[in-house]
Every structure is written in structure tokens, then in C-alpha cells.
Amino acid sequence: TIVALDLYFNTKNKVKATLALAKGKNLHDKRETLKKKQADLEARAAMKNYK
């Protein structure tokens, strides 16, 4: 996947972009991320209800 990191206009009013090549996550990486998000959400809910 190509990602635009920076966009700007030069002196001739043309748009310049800095691009980067990114790689997607593997299935097990996605699962880890979802587990972390869920744990964080539950922790925040517990702290909110603690009062």
C-alpha cells in the first residue's frame, strides 16, 4: 500500500507529495491488536464505574 506522508505546494503552485510503502498486518497481528483494544476498553470502563 502506498501512503502519503507529506503534501505541500511548491513555488510553481504544484502539489508535491512524500510517499511511503506500507505493509498490512498479518492475521495474528490483527488479533493481538483487537485483544489489546478490548482489554483497554474494559479497563477504562472499570475505572469509570469505580467512582
PDBQT receptor file of N, H, CA, C and O in Angstrom, charges set to zero:
ATOM      1  N   THR A   1       0.847  -1.167   0.000  1.00  0.00    +0.000 N 
ATOM      2  CA  THR A   1       0.000   0.000   0.000  1.00  0.00    +0.000 C 
ATOM      3  C   THR A   1       0.898   1.237   0.000  1.00  0.00    +0.000 C 
ATOM      4  O   THR A   1       1.902   1.279   0.712  1.00  0.00    +0.000 OA
ATOM      5  N   ILE A   2       0.544   2.220  -0.782  1.00  0.00    +0.000 N 
ATOM      6  H   ILE A   2      -0.272   2.186  -1.360  1.00  0.00    +0.000 HD
ATOM      7  CA  ILE A   2       1.291   3.476  -0.818  1.00  0.00    +0.000 C 
ATOM      8  C   ILE A   2       0.563   4.493   0.051  1.00  0.00    +0.000 C 
ATOM      9  O   ILE A   2      -0.651   4.660  -0.059  1.00  0.00    +0.000 OA
ATOM     10  N   VAL A   3       1.325   5.181   0.926  1.00  0.00    +0.000 N 
ATOM     11  H   VAL A   3       2.311   5.045   1.015  1.00  0.00    +0.000 HD
ATOM     12  CA  VAL A   3       0.762   6.134   1.871  1.00  0.00    +0.000 C 
ATOM     13  C   VAL A   3       1.433   7.484   1.671  1.00  0.00    +0.000 C 
ATOM     14  O   VAL A   3       2.656   7.557   1.547  1.00  0.00    +0.000 OA
ATOM     15  N   ALA A   4       0.640   8.558   1.637  1.00  0.00    +0.000 N 
ATOM     16  H   ALA A   4      -0.353   8.498   1.738  1.00  0.00    +0.000 HD
ATOM     17  CA  ALA A   4       1.189   9.911   1.530  1.00  0.00    +0.000 C 
ATOM     18  C   ALA A   4       1.600  10.384   2.922  1.00  0.00    +0.000 C 
ATOM     19  O   ALA A   4       0.768  10.457   3.826  1.00  0.00    +0.000 OA
ATOM     20  N   LEU A   5       2.880  10.704   3.095  1.00  0.00    +0.000 N 
ATOM     21  H   LEU A   5       3.556  10.645   2.361  1.00  0.00    +0.000 HD
ATOM     22  CA  LEU A   5       3.375  11.171   4.387  1.00  0.00    +0.000 C 
ATOM     23  C   LEU A   5       3.300  12.685   4.507  1.00  0.00    +0.000 C 
ATOM     24  O   LEU A   5       3.056  13.214   5.592  1.00  0.00    +0.000 OA
ATOM     25  N   ASP A   6       3.510  13.387   3.388  1.00  0.00    +0.000 N 
ATOM     26  H   ASP A   6       3.708  12.957   2.507  1.00  0.00    +0.000 HD
ATOM     27  CA  ASP A   6       3.579  14.839   3.426  1.00  0.00    +0.000 C 
ATOM     28  C   ASP A   6       3.074  15.397   2.101  1.00  0.00    +0.000 C 
ATOM     29  O   ASP A   6       3.441  14.894   1.039  1.00  0.00    +0.000 OA
ATOM     30  N   LEU A   7       2.244  16.424   2.151  1.00  0.00    +0.000 N 
ATOM     31  H   LEU A   7       1.946  16.832   3.013  1.00  0.00    +0.000 HD
ATOM     32  CA  LEU A   7       1.757  17.117   0.955  1.00  0.00    +0.000 C 
ATOM     33  C   LEU A   7       2.038  18.609   1.118  1.00  0.00    +0.000 C 
ATOM     34  O   LEU A   7       1.788  19.171   2.184  1.00  0.00    +0.000 OA
ATOM     35  N   TYR A   8       2.554  19.252   0.073  1.00  0.00    +0.000 N 
ATOM     36  H   TYR A   8       2.756  18.795  -0.793  1.00  0.00    +0.000 HD
ATOM     37  CA  TYR A   8       2.799  20.684   0.134  1.00  0.00    +0.000 C 
ATOM     38  C   TYR A   8       2.814  21.264  -1.272  1.00  0.00    +0.000 C 
ATOM     39  O   TYR A   8       2.942  20.529  -2.251  1.00  0.00    +0.000 OA
ATOM     40  N   PHE A   9       2.681  22.594  -1.371  1.00  0.00    +0.000 N 
ATOM     41  H   PHE A   9       2.576  23.190  -0.575  1.00  0.00    +0.000 HD
ATOM     42  CA  PHE A   9       2.740  23.302  -2.644  1.00  0.00    +0.000 C 
ATOM     43  C   PHE A   9       4.139  23.870  -2.821  1.00  0.00    +0.000 C 
ATOM     44  O   PHE A   9       4.731  24.386  -1.873  1.00  0.00    +0.000 OA
ATOM     45  N   ASN A  10       4.674  23.774  -4.055  1.00  0.00    +0.000 N 
ATOM     46  H   ASN A  10       4.193  23.355  -4.825  1.00  0.00    +0.000 HD
ATOM     47  CA  ASN A  10       5.975  24.383  -4.311  1.00  0.00    +0.000 C 
ATOM     48  C   ASN A  10       5.770  25.790  -4.859  1.00  0.00    +0.000 C 
ATOM     49  O   ASN A  10       4.642  26.283  -4.883  1.00  0.00    +0.000 OA
ATOM     50  N   THR A  11       6.837  26.441  -5.298  1.00  0.00    +0.000 N 
ATOM     51  H   THR A  11       7.753  26.041  -5.279  1.00  0.00    +0.000 HD
ATOM     52  CA  THR A  11       6.751  27.835  -5.749  1.00  0.00    +0.000 C 
ATOM     53  C   THR A  11       5.953  27.988  -7.040  1.00  0.00    +0.000 C 
ATOM     54  O   THR A  11       5.456  29.077  -7.326  1.00  0.00    +0.000 OA
ATOM     55  N   LYS A  12       5.820  26.929  -7.818  1.00  0.00    +0.000 N 
ATOM     56  H   LYS A  12       6.223  26.044  -7.585  1.00  0.00    +0.000 HD
ATOM     57  CA  LYS A  12       5.056  26.977  -9.067  1.00  0.00    +0.000 C 
ATOM     58  C   LYS A  12       3.614  26.525  -8.859  1.00  0.00    +0.000 C 
ATOM     59  O   LYS A  12       2.920  26.199  -9.822  1.00  0.00    +0.000 OA
ATOM     60  N   ASN A  13       3.159  26.504  -7.601  1.00  0.00    +0.000 N 
ATOM     61  H   ASN A  13       3.723  26.768  -6.818  1.00  0.00    +0.000 HD
ATOM     62  CA  ASN A  13       1.806  26.091  -7.223  1.00  0.00    +0.000 C 
ATOM     63  C   ASN A  13       1.466  24.672  -7.670  1.00  0.00    +0.000 C 
ATOM     64  O   ASN A  13       0.322  24.378  -8.017  1.00  0.00    +0.000 OA
ATOM     65  N   LYS A  14       2.453  23.812  -7.658  1.00  0.00    +0.000 N 
ATOM     66  H   LYS A  14       3.382  24.051  -7.377  1.00  0.00    +0.000 HD
ATOM     67  CA  LYS A  14       2.215  22.398  -7.911  1.00  0.00    +0.000 C 
ATOM     68  C   LYS A  14       2.274  21.660  -6.580  1.00  0.00    +0.000 C 
ATOM     69  O   LYS A  14       3.010  22.048  -5.673  1.00  0.00    +0.000 OA
ATOM     70  N   VAL A  15       1.502  20.608  -6.476  1.00  0.00    +0.000 N 
ATOM     71  H   VAL A  15       0.904  20.293  -7.212  1.00  0.00    +0.000 HD
ATOM     72  CA  VAL A  15       1.480  19.831  -5.240  1.00  0.00    +0.000 C 
ATOM     73  C   VAL A  15       2.605  18.808  -5.269  1.00  0.00    +0.000 C 
ATOM     74  O   VAL A  15       2.774  18.079  -6.246  1.00  0.00    +0.000 OA
ATOM     75  N   LYS A  16       3.364  18.764  -4.196  1.00  0.00    +0.000 N 
ATOM     76  H   LYS A  16       3.227  19.357  -3.402  1.00  0.00    +0.000 HD
ATOM     77  CA  LYS A  16       4.421  17.771  -4.036  1.00  0.00    +0.000 C 
ATOM     78  C   LYS A  16       4.003  16.844  -2.903  1.00  0.00    +0.000 C 
ATOM     79  O   LYS A  16       3.373  17.275  -1.937  1.00  0.00    +0.000 OA
ATOM     80  N   ALA A  17       4.357  15.570  -3.028  1.00  0.00    +0.000 N 
ATOM     81  H   ALA A  17       4.869  15.220  -3.813  1.00  0.00    +0.000 HD
ATOM     82  CA  ALA A  17       3.989  14.594  -2.006  1.00  0.00    +0.000 C 
ATOM     83  C   ALA A  17       5.180  13.707  -1.679  1.00  0.00    +0.000 C 
ATOM     84  O   ALA A  17       5.961  13.340  -2.556  1.00  0.00    +0.000 OA
ATOM     85  N   THR A  18       5.303  13.375  -0.412  1.00  0.00    +0.000 N 
ATOM     86  H   THR A  18       4.668  13.674   0.300  1.00  0.00    +0.000 HD
ATOM     87  CA  THR A  18       6.276  12.388   0.034  1.00  0.00    +0.000 C 
ATOM     88  C   THR A  18       5.505  11.096   0.259  1.00  0.00    +0.000 C 
ATOM     89  O   THR A  18       4.560  11.056   1.048  1.00  0.00    +0.000 OA
ATOM     90  N   LEU A  19       5.913  10.038  -0.440  1.00  0.00    +0.000 N 
ATOM     91  H   LEU A  19       6.680  10.071  -1.081  1.00  0.00    +0.000 HD
ATOM     92  CA  LEU A  19       5.197   8.770  -0.372  1.00  0.00    +0.000 C 
ATOM     93  C   LEU A  19       6.021   7.717   0.355  1.00  0.00    +0.000 C 
ATOM     94  O   LEU A  19       7.250   7.781   0.397  1.00  0.00    +0.000 OA
ATOM     95  N   ALA A  20       5.313   6.746   0.926  1.00  0.00    +0.000 N 
ATOM     96  H   ALA A  20       4.314   6.694   0.892  1.00  0.00    +0.000 HD
ATOM     97  CA  ALA A  20       5.976   5.626   1.591  1.00  0.00    +0.000 C 
ATOM     98  C   ALA A  20       5.236   4.348   1.238  1.00  0.00    +0.000 C 
ATOM     99  O   ALA A  20       4.041   4.362   0.943  1.00  0.00    +0.000 OA
ATOM    100  N   LEU A  21       5.956   3.260   1.275  1.00  0.00    +0.000 N 
ATOM    101  H   LEU A  21       6.927   3.249   1.515  1.00  0.00    +0.000 HD
ATOM    102  CA  LEU A  21       5.373   1.956   1.014  1.00  0.00    +0.000 C 
ATOM    103  C   LEU A  21       5.100   1.283   2.353  1.00  0.00    +0.000 C 
ATOM    104  O   LEU A  21       6.005   1.142   3.176  1.00  0.00    +0.000 OA
ATOM    105  N   ALA A  22       3.848   0.865   2.574  1.00  0.00    +0.000 N 
ATOM    106  H   ALA A  22       3.114   0.980   1.906  1.00  0.00    +0.000 HD
ATOM    107  CA  ALA A  22       3.458   0.245   3.843  1.00  0.00    +0.000 C 
ATOM    108  C   ALA A  22       2.995  -1.180   3.595  1.00  0.00    +0.000 C 
ATOM    109  O   ALA A  22       2.502  -1.515   2.518  1.00  0.00    +0.000 OA
ATOM    110  N   LYS A  23       3.164  -2.006   4.608  1.00  0.00    +0.000 N 
ATOM    111  H   LYS A  23       3.565  -1.734   5.483  1.00  0.00    +0.000 HD
ATOM    112  CA  LYS A  23       2.761  -3.400   4.516  1.00  0.00    +0.000 C 
ATOM    113  C   LYS A  23       1.646  -3.647   5.526  1.00  0.00    +0.000 C 
ATOM    114  O   LYS A  23       1.726  -3.172   6.659  1.00  0.00    +0.000 OA
ATOM    115  N   GLY A  24       0.618  -4.375   5.136  1.00  0.00    +0.000 N 
ATOM    116  H   GLY A  24       0.554  -4.761   4.216  1.00  0.00    +0.000 HD
ATOM    117  CA  GLY A  24      -0.504  -4.661   6.017  1.00  0.00    +0.000 C 
ATOM    118  C   GLY A  24      -0.139  -5.637   7.116  1.00  0.00    +0.000 C 
ATOM    119  O   GLY A  24       0.900  -6.294   7.066  1.00  0.00    +0.000 OA
ATOM    120  N   LYS A  25      -1.014  -5.722   8.113  1.00  0.00    +0.000 N 
ATOM    121  H   LYS A  25      -1.858  -5.188   8.154  1.00  0.00    +0.000 HD
ATOM    122  CA  LYS A  25      -0.784  -6.633   9.232  1.00  0.00    +0.000 C 
ATOM    123  C   LYS A  25      -1.170  -8.054   8.855  1.00  0.00    +0.000 C 
ATOM    124  O   LYS A  25      -2.026  -8.275   7.999  1.00  0.00    +0.000 OA
ATOM    125  N   ASN A  26      -0.523  -9.014   9.510  1.00  0.00    +0.000 N 
ATOM    126  H   ASN A  26       0.172  -8.834  10.205  1.00  0.00    +0.000 HD
ATOM    127  CA  ASN A  26      -0.908 -10.413   9.368  1.00  0.00    +0.000 C 
ATOM    128  C   ASN A  26      -2.128 -10.683  10.243  1.00  0.00    +0.000 C 
ATOM    129  O   ASN A  26      -2.487  -9.859  11.084  1.00  0.00    +0.000 OA
ATOM    130  N   LEU A  27      -2.756 -11.822  10.046  1.00  0.00    +0.000 N 
ATOM    131  H   LEU A  27      -2.464 -12.491   9.362  1.00  0.00    +0.000 HD
ATOM    132  CA  LEU A  27      -3.963 -12.151  10.794  1.00  0.00    +0.000 C 
ATOM    133  C   LEU A  27      -3.688 -12.205  12.293  1.00  0.00    +0.000 C 
ATOM    134  O   LEU A  27      -4.484 -11.695  13.081  1.00  0.00    +0.000 OA
ATOM    135  N   HIS A  28      -2.567 -12.816  12.702  1.00  0.00    +0.000 N 
ATOM    136  H   HIS A  28      -1.920 -13.230  12.061  1.00  0.00    +0.000 HD
ATOM    137  CA  HIS A  28      -2.287 -12.907  14.140  1.00  0.00    +0.000 C 
ATOM    138  C   HIS A  28      -1.985 -11.538  14.735  1.00  0.00    +0.000 C 
ATOM    139  O   HIS A  28      -2.271 -11.312  15.911  1.00  0.00    +0.000 OA
ATOM    140  N   ASP A  29      -1.412 -10.611  13.953  1.00  0.00    +0.000 N 
ATOM    141  H   ASP A  29      -1.179 -10.795  12.998  1.00  0.00    +0.000 HD
ATOM    142  CA  ASP A  29      -1.176  -9.253  14.435  1.00  0.00    +0.000 C 
ATOM    143  C   ASP A  29      -2.498  -8.536  14.665  1.00  0.00    +0.000 C 
ATOM    144  O   ASP A  29      -2.650  -7.803  15.642  1.00  0.00    +0.000 OA
ATOM    145  N   LYS A  30      -3.453  -8.748  13.765  1.00  0.00    +0.000 N 
ATOM    146  H   LYS A  30      -3.329  -9.343  12.971  1.00  0.00    +0.000 HD
ATOM    147  CA  LYS A  30      -4.761  -8.117  13.909  1.00  0.00    +0.000 C 
ATOM    148  C   LYS A  30      -5.455  -8.618  15.164  1.00  0.00    +0.000 C 
ATOM    149  O   LYS A  30      -6.092  -7.844  15.878  1.00  0.00    +0.000 OA
ATOM    150  N   ARG A  31      -5.333  -9.907  15.434  1.00  0.00    +0.000 N 
ATOM    151  H   ARG A  31      -4.815 -10.537  14.854  1.00  0.00    +0.000 HD
ATOM    152  CA  ARG A  31      -5.962 -10.483  16.626  1.00  0.00    +0.000 C 
ATOM    153  C   ARG A  31      -5.358  -9.887  17.894  1.00  0.00    +0.000 C 
ATOM    154  O   ARG A  31      -6.080  -9.572  18.841  1.00  0.00    +0.000 OA
ATOM    155  N   GLU A  32      -4.033  -9.731  17.912  1.00  0.00    +0.000 N 
ATOM    156  H   GLU A  32      -3.447  -9.986  17.143  1.00  0.00    +0.000 HD
ATOM    157  CA  GLU A  32      -3.368  -9.127  19.077  1.00  0.00    +0.000 C 
ATOM    158  C   GLU A  32      -3.857  -7.704  19.297  1.00  0.00    +0.000 C 
ATOM    159  O   GLU A  32      -4.135  -7.307  20.429  1.00  0.00    +0.000 OA
ATOM    160  N   THR A  33      -3.962  -6.941  18.223  1.00  0.00    +0.000 N 
ATOM    161  H   THR A  33      -3.737  -7.264  17.303  1.00  0.00    +0.000 HD
ATOM    162  CA  THR A  33      -4.409  -5.559  18.325  1.00  0.00    +0.000 C 
ATOM    163  C   THR A  33      -5.828  -5.495  18.862  1.00  0.00    +0.000 C 
ATOM    164  O   THR A  33      -6.129  -4.665  19.720  1.00  0.00    +0.000 OA
ATOM    165  N   LEU A  34      -6.705  -6.364  18.368  1.00  0.00    +0.000 N 
ATOM    166  H   LEU A  34      -6.460  -7.039  17.671  1.00  0.00    +0.000 HD
ATOM    167  CA  LEU A  34      -8.081  -6.381  18.852  1.00  0.00    +0.000 C 
ATOM    168  C   LEU A  34      -8.144  -6.758  20.328  1.00  0.00    +0.000 C 
ATOM    169  O   LEU A  34      -8.938  -6.183  21.073  1.00  0.00    +0.000 OA
ATOM    170  N   LYS A  35      -7.325  -7.709  20.762  1.00  0.00    +0.000 N 
ATOM    171  H   LYS A  35      -6.681  -8.176  20.157  1.00  0.00    +0.000 HD
ATOM    172  CA  LYS A  35      -7.298  -8.107  22.174  1.00  0.00    +0.000 C 
ATOM    173  C   LYS A  35      -6.847  -6.943  23.049  1.00  0.00    +0.000 C 
ATOM    174  O   LYS A  35      -7.425  -6.703  24.109  1.00  0.00    +0.000 OA
ATOM    175  N   LYS A  36      -5.816  -6.219  22.610  1.00  0.00    +0.000 N 
ATOM    176  H   LYS A  36      -5.346  -6.415  21.749  1.00  0.00    +0.000 HD
ATOM    177  CA  LYS A  36      -5.320  -5.085  23.383  1.00  0.00    +0.000 C 
ATOM    178  C   LYS A  36      -6.369  -3.983  23.473  1.00  0.00    +0.000 C 
ATOM    179  O   LYS A  36      -6.567  -3.398  24.538  1.00  0.00    +0.000 OA
ATOM    180  N   LYS A  37      -7.047  -3.697  22.353  1.00  0.00    +0.000 N 
ATOM    181  H   LYS A  37      -6.887  -4.173  21.488  1.00  0.00    +0.000 HD
ATOM    182  CA  LYS A  37      -8.086  -2.668  22.355  1.00  0.00    +0.000 C 
ATOM    183  C   LYS A  37      -9.218  -3.045  23.297  1.00  0.00    +0.000 C 
ATOM    184  O   LYS A  37      -9.706  -2.209  24.058  1.00  0.00    +0.000 OA
ATOM    185  N   GLN A  38      -9.635  -4.309  23.244  1.00  0.00    +0.000 N 
ATOM    186  H   GLN A  38      -9.239  -4.988  22.626  1.00  0.00    +0.000 HD
ATOM    187  CA  GLN A  38     -10.726  -4.777  24.092  1.00  0.00    +0.000 C 
ATOM    188  C   GLN A  38     -10.337  -4.695  25.570  1.00  0.00    +0.000 C 
ATOM    189  O   GLN A  38     -11.141  -4.268  26.398  1.00  0.00    +0.000 OA
ATOM    190  N   ALA A  39      -9.117  -5.100  25.902  1.00  0.00    +0.000 N 
ATOM    191  H   ALA A  39      -8.464  -5.447  25.230  1.00  0.00    +0.000 HD
ATOM    192  CA  ALA A  39      -8.653  -5.040  27.289  1.00  0.00    +0.000 C 
ATOM    193  C   ALA A  39      -8.589  -3.595  27.775  1.00  0.00    +0.000 C 
ATOM    194  O   ALA A  39      -8.970  -3.307  28.909  1.00  0.00    +0.000 OA
ATOM    195  N   ASP A  40      -8.116  -2.691  26.934  1.00  0.00    +0.000 N 
ATOM    196  H   ASP A  40      -7.806  -2.924  26.012  1.00  0.00    +0.000 HD
ATOM    197  CA  ASP A  40      -8.037  -1.278  27.294  1.00  0.00    +0.000 C 
ATOM    198  C   ASP A  40      -9.429  -0.703  27.500  1.00  0.00    +0.000 C 
ATOM    199  O   ASP A  40      -9.654   0.062  28.438  1.00  0.00    +0.000 OA
ATOM    200  N   LEU A  41     -10.363  -1.064  26.631  1.00  0.00    +0.000 N 
ATOM    201  H   LEU A  41     -10.181  -1.685  25.869  1.00  0.00    +0.000 HD
ATOM    202  CA  LEU A  41     -11.734  -0.578  26.743  1.00  0.00    +0.000 C 
ATOM    203  C   LEU A  41     -12.364  -1.063  28.044  1.00  0.00    +0.000 C 
ATOM    204  O   LEU A  41     -13.034  -0.293  28.732  1.00  0.00    +0.000 OA
ATOM    205  N   GLU A  42     -12.157  -2.331  28.385  1.00  0.00    +0.000 N 
ATOM    206  H   GLU A  42     -11.613  -2.957  27.826  1.00  0.00    +0.000 HD
ATOM    207  CA  GLU A  42     -12.708  -2.878  29.625  1.00  0.00    +0.000 C 
ATOM    208  C   GLU A  42     -12.077  -2.219  30.846  1.00  0.00    +0.000 C 
ATOM    209  O   GLU A  42     -12.767  -1.962  31.833  1.00  0.00    +0.000 OA
ATOM    210  N   ALA A  43     -10.783  -1.945  30.793  1.00  0.00    +0.000 N 
ATOM    211  H   ALA A  43     -10.223  -2.154  29.991  1.00  0.00    +0.000 HD
ATOM    212  CA  ALA A  43     -10.107  -1.286  31.907  1.00  0.00    +0.000 C 
ATOM    213  C   ALA A  43     -10.637   0.130  32.098  1.00  0.00    +0.000 C 
ATOM    214  O   ALA A  43     -10.856   0.562  33.230  1.00  0.00    +0.000 OA
ATOM    215  N   ARG A  44     -10.841   0.843  31.020  1.00  0.00    +0.000 N 
ATOM    216  H   ARG A  44     -10.663   0.492  30.101  1.00  0.00    +0.000 HD
ATOM    217  CA  ARG A  44     -11.386   2.204  31.122  1.00  0.00    +0.000 C 
ATOM    218  C   ARG A  44     -12.800   2.187  31.684  1.00  0.00    +0.000 C 
ATOM    219  O   ARG A  44     -13.155   3.030  32.509  1.00  0.00    +0.000 OA
ATOM    220  N   ALA A  45     -13.610   1.222  31.237  1.00  0.00    +0.000 N 
ATOM    221  H   ALA A  45     -13.321   0.538  30.567  1.00  0.00    +0.000 HD
ATOM    222  CA  ALA A  45     -14.979   1.112  31.743  1.00  0.00    +0.000 C 
ATOM    223  C   ALA A  45     -14.971   0.795  33.232  1.00  0.00    +0.000 C 
ATOM    224  O   ALA A  45     -15.781   1.339  33.983  1.00  0.00    +0.000 OA
ATOM    225  N   ALA A  46     -14.070  -0.075  33.665  1.00  0.00    +0.000 N 
ATOM    226  H   ALA A  46     -13.412  -0.517  33.055  1.00  0.00    +0.000 HD
ATOM    227  CA  ALA A  46     -13.975  -0.427  35.080  1.00  0.00    +0.000 C 
ATOM    228  C   ALA A  46     -13.555   0.787  35.912  1.00  0.00    +0.000 C 
ATOM    229  O   ALA A  46     -14.088   1.006  37.000  1.00  0.00    +0.000 OA
ATOM    230  N   MET A  47     -12.603   1.575  35.405  1.00  0.00    +0.000 N 
ATOM    231  H   MET A  47     -12.171   1.396  34.521  1.00  0.00    +0.000 HD
ATOM    232  CA  MET A  47     -12.163   2.763  36.138  1.00  0.00    +0.000 C 
ATOM    233  C   MET A  47     -13.270   3.808  36.179  1.00  0.00    +0.000 C 
ATOM    234  O   MET A  47     -13.416   4.516  37.175  1.00  0.00    +0.000 OA
ATOM    235  N   LYS A  48     -14.046   3.911  35.112  1.00  0.00    +0.000 N 
ATOM    236  H   LYS A  48     -13.927   3.336  34.302  1.00  0.00    +0.000 HD
ATOM    237  CA  LYS A  48     -15.135   4.883  35.069  1.00  0.00    +0.000 C 
ATOM    238  C   LYS A  48     -16.224   4.501  36.067  1.00  0.00    +0.000 C 
ATOM    239  O   LYS A  48     -16.790   5.369  36.731  1.00  0.00    +0.000 OA
ATOM    240  N   ASN A  49     -16.518   3.209  36.175  1.00  0.00    +0.000 N 
ATOM    241  H   ASN A  49     -16.058   2.503  35.636  1.00  0.00    +0.000 HD
ATOM    242  CA  ASN A  49     -17.569   2.741  37.079  1.00  0.00    +0.000 C 
ATOM    243  C   ASN A  49     -17.089   2.625  38.520  1.00  0.00    +0.000 C 
ATOM    244  O   ASN A  49     -17.908   2.389  39.408  1.00  0.00    +0.000 OA
ATOM    245  N   TYR A  50     -15.811   2.781  38.783  1.00  0.00    +0.000 N 
ATOM    246  H   TYR A  50     -15.146   2.973  38.062  1.00  0.00    +0.000 HD
ATOM    247  CA  TYR A  50     -15.249   2.646  40.121  1.00  0.00    +0.000 C 
ATOM    248  C   TYR A  50     -15.706   3.762  41.048  1.00  0.00    +0.000 C 
ATOM    249  O   TYR A  50     -15.851   3.546  42.251  1.00  0.00    +0.000 OA
ATOM    250  N   LYS A  51     -15.934   4.949  40.504  1.00  0.00    +0.000 N 
ATOM    251  H   LYS A  51     -15.816   5.124  39.527  1.00  0.00    +0.000 HD
ATOM    252  CA  LYS A  51     -16.291   6.121  41.318  1.00  0.00    +0.000 C 
ATOM    253  C   LYS A  51     -17.514   5.933  42.107  1.00  0.00    +0.000 C 
ATOM    254  O   LYS A  51     -17.926   6.837  42.832  1.00  0.00    +0.000 OA
TER     255      LYS A  51
